[in-house]
């Protein structure tokens, strides 16, 4: 499972519908109809049946390991079947546990920053520095082929500090806004989960292409707007200003966060289905955390505009 940008794409265990919505197929890769993102044509060690993680065809196995006696075979047949946890495969419990650890770290960091740091220019500077560190750690992890729990937890710590300071600032000007944003984020998460489980939303190649195109355009537009605000060309916040335009932009931002959640759900579902390694659950936790933080920040901005 290759690395990807934490905002513009998601890791996909199944590429039967295309990877990140672009439907590309690398030379030597298995046909998309197989649904196996790891198999390669012409691989003499590839296991049969399309299972990318099966242990059959191990080139490092010794002759003794390959030639079992009838007694050993009988013992294997009589042994209870091993579940995903015993074979080191990702399960829903792994995803829930690691997501809880990551989100819990974000929450603890936010609470500490809220309690310890006052609303001041110094705190804003610390929040900006924490956001930069979190961005760097997140980008480093996103371009790694394997998850590094230390990077993910480090990202969660600094992201929590940033959220704590920003939330306290919003609460100073719009009392109760952070609580409303948390409730709104939870509502979006539950709503998307229900829609995904009931198949009201299907993550197809076309769905991903359209969503990713909108997400890229939205982020680029917000970067341009930020430059205009920084140089004084849009003193009232530009596209983020109070009014109908700011409300529309905020709603689009929340919808994009919901879209990212649907990609995360697809990643988790395919990872469990195809028997991804257990440590891949860190990627799932990382993606869910990014999506929820995105939605929370968009909710804060939207609530502040509506309160005005």
Phi, psi and omega in degrees: 000112187281167183280163182207162176293136185289345181253315189273348181206169177228154177287139180238127177281328180247130179245023175296334177255011180099150180269123180054025174087356185265348173063024181281157180221119182284155178296132180089357181276160179292152176300151182295333182295341180287335181073007182255110184281355187249339183290151178230142177289143178078014181272110183293342182260001182291133180287159179278159175088002175077014179271111185287348184247005181296151185267000181293156178069033182288114183289347182263358180289143179276169180297325180293326181287330184277334183251096182268149177282160177303324179296319180294320177297320179297319178297321179295319180294326182277344181290148178294147180295142180274134178274179180302323181295323181286333181264005177077026179261155183290136176235169178296326177299320178298316181296315181297317182296313183287327174293320176298320178296316183292311179294324177298321178294319177299315181295317179297316178299320180294318180296316179298316179295321179298317185283318189275317188268129177279169176280101183205170179295327177296317178296322178297322177296318177295321179296319178296317178296319178296323178295321179295316179297316179298320179297317180296313179298320179295320179292320179299315179294322184294335181261009174266147182280339179234147180289142175242102184306325180297321178293319182292316178293321176299317175302316182297322180296308184289327176295322178296319178299315179299314181294324179297315180293313181296320180296320179294323177297314178298321181293332178293319182269329180228088186302129179087357181299317179300320179296318178296322179293321178296315179297320178295320178296317178298320180295318178296318180298310181296318179298316179292323179297316178295317180297323180288317183292327179272003178064024169292333175240126179243124181277092178254175180298317180294318177302316181291319181299313181295314181297318181290325177296317178294319181296316180296315178298320180296313182296316178297319179296320179292326176294317177297318178298321178297321178295318178298318179294318182296325182264010174082006180283341178225076188296335183265015178101354177062238181292342180263011182286163178291140180134181182302320181296317179296323179294317180298316179297320179295319179295319177299318179299318178294319179296322177294322175298320176296322176299316178299323178298320179297324176293323177296317179298320178296319178300314182294315181299314181291324179298318178290320182296318184268005176071046178296152177303153185300324183290347177294344178295338175295323177297318179298316179296320179297314180296317178297320180296316178301315182295316181292322176296318177303310182297318181298315180295320178294324177296318178301313181296316182296317180296318179298321179292316180295325179291330178290000000 
